[in-house]
Amino acid sequence: MGDIGAIAALVAACAFAVLVLILTLPILRLRHTVDATTRMINDLNDRTAPLLGDVNTTVKNVNVALEQVQTSLDGVNLQLAKVDTMTSHAQNVTANVANLATVVSAAAANPLVKVAAFGYGVRKAAAGRRHAETEREVRDTIKQQRRAAKRGNR
């Protein structure tokens, strides 16, 4: 039974050796794949590092530009505040000028209206007087003609 155990151990050892030989080929191929992947990752690292440096520089430049834009916007906001102040002052001046024009117009209009009304009254009175004089002359003429006609009939 010892020989059978030794033969069985030998068969098992041969089967294990064959199994190791069979598995060696995929393991070697897997090693090549792992090596290729390692080379690709190293190459990617070599290419990515300068790109990341460039991106970092670009981000710094963008931050500087944004700071300049913010400074410009602060200046624009200050100027807009000044323009708002000037606009409100101009609005106050315009309102004051409009009020002054209203006061001057009212002050000038009242005497002008009174003068115009007085002139109209004088013209109306003069026209009425002329009309009355003309009427009186016509009546006097008619009376004289009637008297003359009555004297001529006698």
Buried (B, 14 or more C-beta within 10 A) or exposed (E): EEEEEEEEEEEEEEEEEEEEEEEEEEEEEEEEEEEEEEEEEEEEEEEEEEEEEEEEEEEEEEEEEEEEEEEEEEEEEEEEEEEEEEEEEEEEEEEEEEEEEEEEEEEEEEEEEEEEEEEEEEEEEEEEEEEEEEEEEEEEEEEEEEEEEEEEEE
